[in-house]
């Protein structure tokens, strides 16, 4: 609704947790307490926040979800063999664009849908570095950054169709 902001706050000792700021009331609520929450991202309905965090007893970053009103504990949403970072929800459906980092070929863009049977699928996976996916306001386009040409440039492609893409 534009009245709240989810941020990660880093402390001088290097810890980072997710906070929810109520702009009108000038109040803040701490949502995580493990010291490694990053990249908070609102669900389209504003009910939940997803974020990246290290798994317990591991250096691997996974994606977690929790109620935006702090009514519950974080729950593991997406796990994998490589670090995963939430970036953007589609504004029209429950689809999350996230980045998975592969040590061999940099970052790739994945899509997670929690409609029906939850699943994750690769969307843009090449030997190049692709990151920063963002949906258009109508949810029919996805922009992202790639170094496919030898330098970092912005591309756009239809979504969910995958026919064509254009350099911006």
Wavefront OBJ file of the C-alpha trace (Angstrom):
o trace
v 0.000 0.000 0.000
v 3.054 2.278 -0.025
v 2.829 2.859 3.718
v 5.520 0.388 4.730
v 9.077 -0.283 3.665
v 11.033 -3.512 4.178
v 14.777 -2.986 4.567
v 17.808 -4.833 5.775
v 19.778 -3.004 8.453
v 23.464 -3.772 8.824
v 25.039 -3.232 12.236
v 28.671 -2.168 12.865
v 29.553 -5.780 13.704
v 28.491 -6.896 10.189
v 25.137 -8.472 11.063
v 22.136 -7.715 8.867
v 18.467 -8.204 9.724
v 15.150 -7.430 8.029
v 13.034 -4.586 9.444
v 9.569 -3.343 8.499
v 9.195 0.451 8.645
v 5.740 2.041 8.968
v 6.213 5.424 7.271
v 3.121 7.178 8.630
v 3.583 6.122 12.244
v 7.389 6.391 12.032
v 7.586 3.006 13.728
v 9.778 0.034 12.914
v 9.489 -3.663 13.623
v 12.407 -6.060 13.506
v 11.398 -9.195 11.585
v 14.553 -11.344 11.725
v 17.097 -11.909 14.465
v 19.688 -14.261 12.991
v 22.035 -11.540 11.744
v 22.128 -12.449 8.051
v 18.848 -11.373 6.401
v 19.232 -9.607 3.032
v 17.193 -8.430 0.033
v 13.659 -8.169 1.456
v 10.925 -8.331 -1.181
v 7.153 -7.858 -0.632
v 4.647 -10.346 -2.017
v 2.088 -8.671 -4.335
v -0.651 -8.795 -1.674
v 1.602 -7.155 0.939
v 1.007 -9.994 3.393
v 4.481 -11.544 3.314
v 8.109 -10.621 2.826
v 10.618 -12.958 1.236
v 14.337 -12.509 1.832
v 17.688 -14.216 1.517
v 19.394 -15.665 4.570
v 22.038 -18.207 5.447
v 20.714 -21.625 6.307
v 21.390 -22.844 9.832
v 24.869 -24.388 10.180
v 25.734 -23.459 6.586
v 27.135 -20.610 4.537
v 24.562 -21.292 1.790
v 22.028 -18.499 1.123
v 18.433 -19.694 0.693
v 15.142 -17.832 0.295
v 12.762 -17.547 3.242
v 9.261 -16.115 3.698
v 7.506 -14.641 6.697
v 4.396 -12.672 7.550
v 4.959 -8.934 7.113
v 3.190 -8.255 10.417
v 5.739 -10.382 12.329
v 3.120 -13.004 13.244
v 5.244 -16.103 12.947
v 8.688 -17.417 12.224
v 10.551 -17.344 8.902
v 9.909 -20.425 6.770
v 12.243 -21.861 4.156
v 10.779 -21.158 0.707
v 13.550 -22.051 -1.772
v 16.648 -24.101 -1.152
v 19.230 -25.353 -3.597
v 22.783 -26.435 -4.205
v 23.775 -22.825 -4.993
v 23.060 -19.485 -3.270
v 19.665 -17.980 -4.185
v 18.625 -14.328 -3.865
v 15.033 -12.986 -4.144
v 14.670 -9.960 -6.406
v 11.130 -9.157 -7.640
v 7.546 -10.428 -7.499
v 5.303 -10.142 -10.525
v 2.691 -7.450 -9.817
v -0.130 -9.573 -11.267
v 0.537 -13.127 -10.090
v 2.418 -14.985 -7.383
v 5.634 -15.406 -9.338
v 9.006 -14.503 -7.848
v 12.041 -13.756 -10.005
v 15.218 -14.713 -8.194
v 18.904 -15.063 -8.981
v 20.915 -18.220 -8.465
v 24.686 -17.874 -8.310
v 26.713 -20.650 -9.938
v 30.454 -20.673 -9.249
v 31.136 -21.914 -12.808
v 28.986 -19.544 -14.869
v 28.037 -16.577 -12.683
v 24.357 -15.722 -12.018
v 21.215 -16.972 -13.734
v 17.583 -15.869 -13.442
v 14.980 -18.270 -12.117
v 11.235 -18.040 -11.585
v 9.328 -19.466 -8.619
v 5.541 -19.855 -8.694
v 3.605 -20.733 -5.577
v 0.278 -21.021 -7.421
v -1.005 -24.585 -7.469
v 1.994 -26.850 -6.978
v 4.952 -24.628 -5.973
v 7.919 -24.946 -8.298
v 11.071 -23.179 -9.460
v 12.284 -23.144 -13.058
v 15.213 -21.610 -14.869
v 14.254 -18.609 -17.032
v 17.553 -17.140 -18.304
v 20.518 -19.498 -17.918
v 23.606 -18.997 -20.064
v 27.374 -19.028 -19.538
v 27.068 -15.248 -19.017
v 26.139 -13.234 -15.924
v 22.396 -12.394 -15.730
v 20.879 -10.606 -12.752
v 18.548 -7.826 -11.483
v 15.276 -9.148 -12.987
v 12.313 -6.748 -12.789
v 8.755 -7.220 -14.022
v 6.878 -4.543 -15.949
v 3.834 -3.034 -14.157
v 1.482 -5.288 -16.175
v 3.643 -8.380 -15.500
v 4.036 -9.202 -19.220
v 7.686 -8.198 -19.572
v 10.876 -8.956 -17.690
v 13.933 -6.705 -17.805
v 17.325 -7.912 -16.617
v 21.045 -7.204 -16.870
v 23.456 -9.436 -18.822
v 27.096 -9.239 -19.865
v 26.504 -11.406 -22.924
v 27.877 -8.696 -25.251
v 31.063 -8.292 -23.217
v 29.681 -5.435 -21.128
v 26.716 -5.178 -18.778
v 23.563 -4.118 -20.642
v 19.800 -4.232 -20.002
v 17.591 -6.636 -21.957
v 13.809 -7.075 -21.960
v 11.820 -10.146 -22.944
v 8.153 -11.144 -22.896
v 6.876 -13.010 -19.838
v 5.717 -15.711 -19.421
v 6.301 -16.316 -23.126
v 9.962 -16.544 -24.038
v 9.811 -15.506 -27.685
v 12.443 -12.882 -28.372
v 14.312 -10.362 -26.307
v 15.588 -6.911 -26.980
v 18.577 -4.854 -25.915
v 17.438 -1.628 -24.259
l 1 2 3 4 5 6 7 8 9 10 11 12 13 14 15 16 17 18 19 20 21 22 23 24 25 26 27 28 29 30 31 32 33 34 35 36 37 38 39 40 41 42 43 44 45 46 47 48 49 50 51 52 53 54 55 56 57 58 59 60 61 62 63 64 65 66 67 68 69 70 71 72 73 74 75 76 77 78 79 80 81 82 83 84 85 86 87 88 89 90 91 92 93 94 95 96 97 98 99 100 101 102 103 104 105 106 107 108 109 110 111 112 113 114 115 116 117 118 119 120 121 122 123 124 125 126 127 128 129 130 131 132 133 134 135 136 137 138 139 140 141 142 143 144 145 146 147 148 149 150 151 152 153 154 155 156 157 158 159 160 161 162 163 164 165 166 167 168
